[in-house]
Amino acid sequence: MDPPEDVWVAFDEDRMVGFAAGCNKWDEPFKGEWFIMAVYVDPEVQGRGTGRLVLRAAVGHGLNLGQEDVKLSVFQENHPARGFYAKCGGEETVEGAWEWEGESYPIVYVRFNQTP
């Protein structure tokens, strides 16, 4: 897995409530593309705009680097996250699989070509 190059963090006073992390991919099929590696929002604050805030920062950064679009992957069965990305303007492109310790997990790639 590529290490994150940039991380955006959201706080509620002194408590971290969300983050997004991204990097330029080192491997195929997305080598050289800006890719969002993780988006997390504390369940206690979901629905309050935190996810959109950190996603906007990560996507905006990739687009400001001159990328045509910014991608992320999400587990195929994670329907709440897929719905959230769609509401933020993400377009599901292709399906794939994430391989980990001999197991295969179906994923969907989502692309953003504008800031949410």
Backbone torsions as a table, in degrees:
resi	resn	phi	psi	omega
1	MET	NA	139.3	178.1
2	ASP	-71.0	139.8	176.8
3	PRO	-75.2	145.4	177.7
4	PRO	-65.4	140.4	177.2
5	GLU	-98.3	-30.8	-178.8
6	ASP	-138.5	143.1	179.4
7	VAL	-134.7	134.0	175.6
8	TRP	-113.0	130.5	-173.3
9	VAL	-122.9	137.5	175.8
10	ALA	-108.5	135.5	179.2
11	PHE	-119.7	148.7	167.9
12	ASP	-115.5	100.1	-169.6
13	GLU	58.2	-113.0	-177.2
14	ASP	-103.6	11.4	-177.1
15	ARG	-109.6	127.1	176.1
16	MET	-71.6	128.4	-177.9
17	VAL	-120.1	-4.6	178.0
18	GLY	-176.4	161.4	175.9
19	PHE	-158.9	161.1	169.4
20	ALA	-135.1	143.7	180.0
21	ALA	-132.0	140.3	-179.3
22	GLY	-143.4	165.8	179.2
23	CYS	-160.3	166.4	168.1
24	ASN	-81.3	126.1	-178.3
25	LYS	-67.4	144.0	179.8
26	TRP	-102.2	-12.4	-173.6
27	ASP	-125.8	165.1	179.2
28	GLU	-74.6	153.5	6.9
29	PRO	-91.3	7.0	-174.4
30	PHE	-113.4	23.2	-176.9
31	LYS	-53.4	129.3	177.9
32	GLY	84.7	-3.9	-179.8
33	GLU	-95.8	148.2	175.3
34	TRP	-74.5	127.8	-173.5
35	PHE	-133.7	131.4	176.2
36	ILE	-83.4	118.8	-175.5
37	MET	-85.8	-30.2	-176.5
38	ALA	-157.9	143.8	169.7
39	VAL	-134.6	128.0	179.7
40	TYR	-138.1	138.0	173.3
41	VAL	-133.9	131.0	177.0
42	ASP	-56.0	128.6	-179.2
43	PRO	-54.4	-27.9	-179.7
44	GLU	-67.4	-21.0	-178.3
45	VAL	-117.1	7.2	178.2
46	GLN	-60.6	143.6	-178.9
47	GLY	89.2	4.0	-178.2
48	ARG	-110.1	8.3	176.7
49	GLY	97.6	-2.5	-178.6
50	THR	-64.4	-45.1	-179.9
51	GLY	-60.5	-45.4	178.9
52	ARG	-63.0	-38.1	-179.6
53	LEU	-61.1	-51.5	-177.8
54	VAL	-72.8	-34.1	177.0
55	LEU	-65.2	-42.7	178.5
56	ARG	-58.8	-41.9	-179.9
57	ALA	-64.6	-44.5	-177.6
58	ALA	-69.4	-44.8	179.0
59	VAL	-65.4	-45.5	179.5
60	GLY	-58.3	-39.6	178.9
61	HIS	-62.3	-47.7	179.2
62	GLY	-60.4	-43.0	179.2
63	LEU	-67.0	-37.1	177.6
64	ASN	-67.1	-21.0	175.4
65	LEU	-77.3	-5.0	179.4
66	GLY	97.9	7.0	177.6
67	GLN	-69.4	143.0	176.4
68	GLU	-68.4	-35.3	176.1
69	ASP	-154.0	171.0	179.4
70	VAL	-124.7	137.8	-176.3
71	LYS	-119.5	159.1	169.6
72	LEU	-148.7	166.8	175.2
73	SER	-122.4	151.4	-179.2
74	VAL	-141.9	143.9	177.8
75	PHE	-60.7	135.4	-176.4
76	GLN	-54.2	-36.1	-177.3
77	GLU	-83.6	-1.7	-179.8
78	ASN	-86.6	72.6	-176.1
79	HIS	-63.4	-37.3	176.7
80	PRO	-60.0	-43.6	179.8
81	ALA	-67.9	-40.7	178.8
82	ARG	-61.4	-39.9	176.6
83	GLY	-64.9	-41.4	178.3
84	PHE	-61.0	-48.3	-179.4
85	TYR	-62.2	-38.2	177.9
86	ALA	-63.5	-42.6	178.7
87	LYS	-64.0	-26.7	179.5
88	CYS	-88.8	5.3	176.7
89	GLY	97.5	6.0	178.6
90	GLY	-73.8	143.8	179.4
91	GLU	-116.5	121.7	176.9
92	GLU	-70.0	133.1	-174.5
93	THR	-110.7	-68.2	-177.5
94	VAL	-133.0	162.2	175.1
95	GLU	-104.1	155.0	179.0
96	GLY	-154.8	-158.4	178.6
97	ALA	-145.5	143.3	174.8
98	TRP	-103.9	123.7	-177.7
99	GLU	-99.3	130.5	-179.9
100	TRP	-148.3	119.2	176.8
101	GLU	48.4	47.8	175.9
102	GLY	80.6	-0.1	178.8
103	GLU	-107.6	151.4	179.0
104	SER	-117.8	128.7	-178.7
105	TYR	-119.3	118.1	-179.5
106	PRO	-63.8	134.4	178.4
107	ILE	-130.2	164.2	174.7
108	VAL	-125.2	136.4	174.4
109	TYR	-91.6	139.1	179.8
110	VAL	-122.9	134.9	178.4
111	ARG	-118.3	146.5	175.7
112	PHE	-122.6	127.7	176.0
113	ASN	-114.3	9.6	171.3
114	GLN	-151.4	158.4	-177.8
115	THR	-71.3	131.5	179.5
116	PRO	-61.3	NA	NA
